[in-house]
């Protein structure tokens, strides 16, 4: 069972999606995302299987939550640097977003 200390090891921050592309080489339909986490962390890339719920054009400008201290992961020819958080729902993966607009890089905690 995970402990509170385990949870506190995760660095979960708010970022803003600034660029998206369809990830043609992914095994399952996905987008490549570029997410701006503010001055301290900068822009990080992520692969996200969210094509069932989002058009790539509508993602730019959305704020999302992401784990920024996981190891990078090679997915096909793309290096995913951050895990963007979502919920596995009936309709597909739904992104977790702050209820109100907040500063890029703000930390969950």
C-alpha positions in Angstrom: 0.0 0.0 0.0 1.3 3.5 -0.8 1.9 5.9 2.0 1.5 9.6 2.3 5.3 9.9 2.1 5.2 8.0 -1.3 2.6 10.6 -2.6 4.8 13.5 -1.4 7.6 12.2 -3.6 5.6 13.0 -6.7 6.2 16.5 -8.1 2.8 17.3 -9.7 2.6 20.7 -11.4 0.3 22.7 -13.5 1.3 23.2 -17.1 -0.2 24.8 -20.2 -0.3 22.9 -23.5 1.4 25.0 -26.1 1.8 22.6 -29.0 0.2 19.4 -30.2 0.8 16.9 -33.0 -0.7 13.6 -33.9 1.7 10.8 -32.9 1.7 8.7 -36.0 4.3 6.1 -34.7 2.5 5.3 -31.5 1.0 1.8 -31.2 -2.3 3.3 -29.8 -3.7 6.6 -31.1 -2.0 9.4 -29.2 -0.9 13.0 -29.4 2.6 14.5 -28.8 2.1 17.4 -26.4 4.5 20.2 -25.5 3.6 21.5 -22.0 4.9 24.7 -20.5 5.4 24.3 -16.7 6.7 27.8 -16.2 10.2 29.3 -15.6 11.5 26.8 -13.0 10.7 23.6 -15.1 10.3 24.9 -18.6 8.7 23.1 -21.6 8.4 19.3 -21.4 7.1 16.8 -23.9 4.6 14.1 -23.3 2.8 11.4 -25.2 -0.9 11.2 -24.4 -3.6 8.7 -25.5 -6.4 11.3 -25.4 -7.5 11.3 -29.0 -11.0 9.9 -28.1 -11.9 12.9 -26.1 -9.9 15.8 -27.6 -9.1 17.3 -31.0 -5.5 18.4 -31.1 -6.6 22.0 -32.0 -8.6 22.4 -28.8 -5.8 21.3 -26.5 -3.6 24.3 -27.0 -4.0 26.7 -24.1 -5.5 24.1 -21.7 -4.0 23.8 -18.3 -3.2 20.2 -17.2 -1.6 18.4 -14.3 1.6 16.5 -14.9 4.1 14.5 -12.9 7.4 16.2 -13.7 9.8 14.0 -11.7 9.3 10.7 -13.4 12.1 9.3 -15.5 11.9 10.0 -19.3 10.3 7.3 -21.4 11.1 6.4 -25.0 7.9 5.9 -27.0 8.7 5.0 -30.6 10.9 7.8 -31.8 9.7 10.3 -29.2 11.1 11.0 -25.7 8.2 11.6 -23.2 9.5 13.7 -20.3 6.4 14.2 -18.2 3.3 12.1 -17.3 0.2 14.2 -18.0 -2.6 13.0 -15.7 -6.0 11.8 -16.9 -8.9 9.6 -15.8 -9.7 6.4 -17.7 -13.4 7.0 -18.4 -16.0 5.3 -20.6 -15.5 7.9 -23.3 -11.7 7.7 -23.2 -8.9 9.4 -21.2 -10.1 12.7 -19.7 -7.4 15.2 -18.7 -7.3 16.4 -15.1 -7.3 20.2 -15.0 -7.5 22.9 -12.3 -11.0 24.3 -11.7 -9.6 27.8 -12.1 -6.8 29.2 -14.1 -3.6 29.2 -12.1 0.1 30.1 -12.6 2.2 27.7 -14.7 4.4 25.6 -12.4 2.0 25.7 -9.4 2.4 22.6 -7.4 -0.2 20.2 -6.2 0.0 19.5 -2.5 
